[in-house]
């Protein structure tokens, strides 16, 4: 393994600290280093360059340690301001590397890994040969690994499709390096055994639950529901989605107070969860899974994956009656989406309902 070819004891703690902050970096930096090394070797560059591009690959994302959690760990799409903050990580990475003895000469390579060959990248808008050679290698490796690994909002993209996407955006890369990379990666394939990633599975599971959980009812929130719907699209599951409102909830709050209103929301959520034995954690969706989410104020959603509508309608009517009998409230069911395969653009398709 390439990893054992070099002594990286000096930077291992820094890489570990970065990986704890962001689950996506768990193994990502090592894979990028691996791909960039293979590309440097395929280009028949000297051993010194192969070494430098490998170490720079390990260090290229350490600047993410300076990005706020609300942005770095956000499960949904970033807005323009948030993306502006994320873009700072390459400059921060360069500044951090500049403080590491024996590796400070790699700082410009690290800070330039998001520069594009056509000048459209960041942080400086460098283009062509203004970008360090090693950074041009890292750029290709970085994008390729991002495409071929699973993200919270999509599945991993297959090898051939990833190569197609890379070549479609060839203006961002050194075309000669890209052509060599494509030939090389078809030979070696996606990294599997070459990476010794440190795993923080329990931490990441808790962190996902934190971001996808409604703090009041402890059900899934809107982002959690959208994440499950997107994942369902990866497996092409058919789903049935019910939207549930508590009738006259605003009047209830006005009459009884916000505290009792919150208590009513919690009791309603528990009743639905217990009635349908819903999933409690963010696992990969499976056939016949059921998810319940609070998506806005007194509005909930009940998601069924691959189940028969007739049974669900009967069960739902029973639960509505229980809500009236136990809690004294009327439940309204509306905007039912049923027996449909979910597209990856689910937020655009049903966002107005959420």
C-alpha positions in Angstrom: 0.0 0.0 0.0 1.1 3.5 -0.8 0.1 4.7 2.7 2.8 2.5 4.2 5.4 3.8 1.8 5.8 7.1 3.6 6.2 8.1 7.2 3.2 10.3 8.0 3.3 10.2 11.8 3.8 14.0 11.9 0.5 14.7 10.2 -1.7 11.8 11.3 -3.2 13.6 14.4 -4.2 16.5 12.1 -5.9 14.2 9.6 -7.7 12.4 12.5 -8.9 15.7 13.9 -10.3 16.7 10.5 -12.0 13.4 10.0 -13.8 13.6 13.4 -15.2 17.0 12.3 -16.6 15.8 9.0 -17.7 12.3 8.1 -17.2 12.9 4.4 -13.4 13.3 5.0 -13.3 9.8 6.6 -11.2 8.1 3.9 -11.8 10.9 1.4 -8.3 12.5 1.9 -6.6 9.1 1.6 -8.5 8.2 -1.5 -7.7 11.6 -3.1 -4.0 11.1 -2.2 -4.1 7.6 -3.6 -5.7 8.7 -6.9 -3.4 11.6 -7.3 -0.3 9.4 -6.6 -1.5 6.9 -9.3 -1.9 9.8 -11.7 1.5 11.2 -11.0 3.0 7.7 -11.4 1.1 7.2 -14.7 2.5 10.5 -15.9 6.0 9.1 -15.1 6.8 12.0 -12.8 9.7 11.6 -10.5 9.4 10.1 -7.1 9.6 13.4 -5.3 6.5 14.7 -7.1 4.7 11.5 -6.4 5.5 11.9 -2.7 4.5 15.5 -2.6 1.2 15.0 -4.4 0.4 12.1 -2.0 1.1 14.1 1.2 -0.7 17.1 -0.2 -3.7 14.9 -0.9 -3.8 13.8 2.7 -3.7 17.4 3.8 -5.9 19.1 1.2 -9.1 19.3 3.4 -7.6 20.0 6.8 -8.9 23.6 6.5 -12.5 22.2 7.0 -11.7 22.2 10.7 -12.2 25.9 10.6 -15.6 25.9 9.0 -18.7 26.2 11.3 -20.6 23.0 12.0 -23.9 24.5 10.8 -22.3 24.8 7.3 -19.8 22.0 7.2 -22.3 19.4 8.5 -25.4 20.7 6.9 -27.3 17.8 5.4 -29.1 19.8 2.7 -28.1 22.1 -0.1 -25.9 25.1 0.8 -27.0 28.6 -0.1 -24.7 31.1 -1.6 -23.5 32.5 1.7 -22.8 29.0 3.1 -21.0 28.0 0.0 -18.8 31.1 0.3 -17.8 29.9 3.8 -17.1 26.4 2.5 -14.8 27.8 -0.2 -12.6 29.2 2.5 -11.4 25.8 3.5 -8.8 25.6 0.7 -7.1 28.8 1.9 -7.3 27.7 5.5 -5.8 24.3 4.5 -2.9 26.1 2.9 -2.3 28.3 6.0 -2.4 25.3 8.3 0.1 23.3 6.1 2.4 26.3 6.1 2.8 25.8 9.8 3.9 22.2 9.6 7.6 21.6 9.7 9.0 19.7 6.7 5.7 20.1 4.8 5.2 23.8 4.6 6.5 23.9 1.0 3.3 22.1 0.1 1.0 25.0 1.3 0.5 26.5 -2.2 -0.4 23.1 -3.7 -2.9 22.5 -0.9 -4.5 25.9 -1.2 -4.8 25.6 -5.0 -6.7 22.2 -5.2 -10.0 24.0 -6.1 -8.4 26.2 -8.8 -9.7 25.3 -12.3 -7.7 25.2 -15.5 -10.0 27.7 -17.1 -9.6 30.2 -14.3 -13.1 29.6 -12.8 -11.9 28.1 -9.5 -11.0 29.6 -6.1 -9.5 31.1 -4.0 -7.4 33.1 -6.5 -8.9 32.3 -9.9 -5.6 30.9 -11.1 -5.6 29.3 -14.6 -3.5 26.9 -16.7 0.2 26.8 -15.7 -0.4 29.4 -12.9 -1.8 26.4 -10.9 0.9 24.2 -9.4 1.2 20.9 -11.3 0.5 18.8 -8.2 -2.7 20.9 -7.5 -3.9 20.1 -11.0 -3.5 16.4 -10.2 -5.3 16.8 -6.9 -8.2 18.6 -8.5 -9.0 15.7 -10.8 -8.6 13.2 -7.9 -10.8 15.3 -5.6 -13.7 15.6 -8.0 -13.5 11.9 -9.0 -13.7 10.8 -5.4 -16.6 13.2 -4.7 -18.5 11.6 -7.6 -17.8 8.0 -6.7 -18.7 8.1 -3.0 -22.0 8.3 -1.3 -23.2 11.7 0.0 -26.1 12.4 2.3 -28.2 13.7 -0.6 -27.3 11.1 -3.2 -25.9 7.7 -3.9 -22.4 7.1 -5.2 -22.1 7.5 -9.0 -20.9 4.5 -11.0 -17.4 4.5 -12.5 -18.4 5.0 -16.2 -20.9 7.8 -15.3 -18.3 9.5 -13.1 -15.8 9.5 -16.0 -18.5 10.9 -18.3 -19.1 13.8 -15.9 -15.4 14.5 -15.5 -14.9 14.7 -19.3 -18.0 16.9 -19.7 -16.3 19.4 -17.4 -12.9 19.1 -19.0 -12.4 22.9 -19.0 -11.9 22.7 -15.3 -8.9 20.3 -15.7 -5.7 20.1 -17.5 -6.9 18.1 -20.5 -3.7 16.0 -20.9 -3.8 15.1 -17.2 -7.5 14.3 -17.4 -7.0 11.9 -20.4 -4.2 10.1 -18.6 -6.4 9.9 -15.4 -9.3 8.4 -17.4 -7.1 5.7 -18.9 -5.4 5.0 -15.5 -8.7 4.8 -13.5 -10.2 2.4 -16.0 -7.3 0.1 -15.2 -7.2 0.5 -11.4 -10.9 1.2 -10.7 -12.5 2.8 -7.7 -10.3 2.6 -4.5 -11.4 -0.1 -2.1 -8.5 -1.9 -0.3 -6.0 0.9 -0.6 -7.5 3.1 2.1 -7.1 2.7 5.9 -9.9 5.1 7.0 -10.6 5.8 10.6 -14.2 5.2 11.3 -16.5 7.1 13.7 -19.7 5.3 12.9 -21.4 5.8 16.2 -20.5 9.5 16.3 -21.8 10.0 12.8 -25.0 8.2 13.5 -25.7 10.4 16.5 -24.7 13.5 14.4 -27.1 12.5 11.6 -29.9 12.0 14.0 -29.2 15.4 15.5 -29.5 17.2 12.1 -32.5 15.2 11.0 -34.5 15.2 14.3 -37.2 17.6 15.3 -36.2 18.9 18.8 -39.7 19.0 20.1 -41.3 15.7 19.0 -38.1 13.7 18.5 -39.5 12.6 15.1 -37.7 13.2 11.8 -37.8 16.8 10.6 -38.3 18.1 7.1 -34.6 17.6 6.1 -34.8 14.0 7.5 -37.9 13.3 5.4 -36.3 14.7 2.2 -33.2 12.7 2.9 -35.2 9.4 3.1 -37.1 10.3 0.0 -33.9 11.0 -1.9 -32.4 7.7 -0.7 -35.6 5.9 -1.8 -35.0 7.2 -5.3 -31.6 5.5 -5.4 -33.4 2.2 -4.9 -36.3 3.1 -7.1 -38.8 2.3 -4.3 -42.4 3.2 -4.7 -43.8 5.3 -1.9 -47.0 6.5 -0.4 -46.8 9.8 1.4 -49.6 11.2 3.6 -49.7 14.8 4.9 -51.3 15.2 8.3 -52.6 18.4 10.0 -54.1 19.0 13.4 -57.3 21.0 12.8 -57.7 24.3 14.6 -54.3 24.0 16.2 -53.8 27.8 16.1 -57.0 28.3 18.1 -55.9 25.5 20.5 -52.6 27.4 21.1 -54.5 30.6 21.6 -56.9 29.1 24.1 -54.6 26.8 26.1 -51.2 28.4 25.6 -48.0 27.4 23.7 -46.8 25.0 26.4 -49.9 22.9 26.2 -49.8 23.2 22.4 -46.3 21.8 22.3 -47.4 18.9 24.6 -50.3 18.1 22.2 -47.8 18.0 19.3 -45.6 15.5 21.2 -48.6 13.3 22.2 -49.9 13.3 18.6 -46.5 12.3 17.2 -46.1 9.5 19.8 -49.5 8.1 18.9 -48.7 7.9 15.2 -45.2 6.5 15.8 -46.6 3.8 18.2 -49.5 3.0 15.9 -47.3 2.4 12.8 -44.0 1.3 14.4 -42.0 3.9 12.5 -38.2 4.0 12.0 -36.4 6.0 14.7 -32.9 6.4 13.1 -31.5 7.4 9.8 -30.7 4.1 8.2 -30.8 3.1 4.6 -34.5 2.8 3.6 -35.8 -0.7 3.1 -38.9 -2.2 1.6 -41.9 -1.8 4.0 -40.1 0.8 6.2 -42.4 3.5 7.7 -41.2 7.1 8.6 -43.0 9.8 10.5 -41.8 13.4 10.4 -42.8 16.8 11.7 -42.3 19.1 8.7 -43.8 22.4 9.9 -45.6 23.6 13.0 -48.7 21.3 13.3 -48.0 19.6 10.0 -46.7 16.0 9.9 -45.9 13.5 7.1 -46.2 9.8 7.1 -44.1 7.9 4.6 -44.6 4.3 3.6 -42.1 2.5 1.4 -43.4 -0.3 -0.8 -46.6 -1.1 1.0 -50.3 -1.7 0.0 -52.5 1.4 0.1 -55.7 -0.4 1.2 -54.2 -1.6 4.5 -52.6 1.8 5.2 -55.8 3.7 4.6 -57.7 1.5 7.1 -54.9 1.8 9.7 -54.7 5.5 9.3 -58.5 5.9 9.8 -58.1 4.0 13.1 -55.3 6.2 14.2 -57.3 9.4 13.4 -60.1 8.0 15.6 -57.6 7.3 18.4 -56.4 10.9 18.2 -59.9 12.1 18.7 -60.7 9.6 21.5 -57.4 10.1 23.4 -56.5 13.7 22.7 -59.7 15.3 21.7 -58.4 16.6 18.4 -59.4 16.3 14.8 -56.9 15.1 12.3 -57.0 16.2 8.6 -55.3 14.0 6.0 -54.6 15.7 2.7 -52.3 16.0 -0.3 -51.6 12.2 -0.5 -48.9 11.2 -3.0 -49.2 7.5 -3.6 -47.7 4.6 -5.5 -45.0 6.7 -7.2 -41.3 6.3 -7.7 -39.5 9.2 -6.2 -37.2 11.3 -8.4 -33.9 12.8 -7.2 -35.5 16.2 -7.6 -38.1 15.4 -5.0 -37.6 18.8 -3.2 -38.6 20.5 -6.5 -41.5 18.1 -7.1 -43.2 18.3 -3.7 -41.3 21.2 -2.0 -44.5 23.3 -2.0 -46.1 20.6 0.2 -43.3 20.6 2.7 
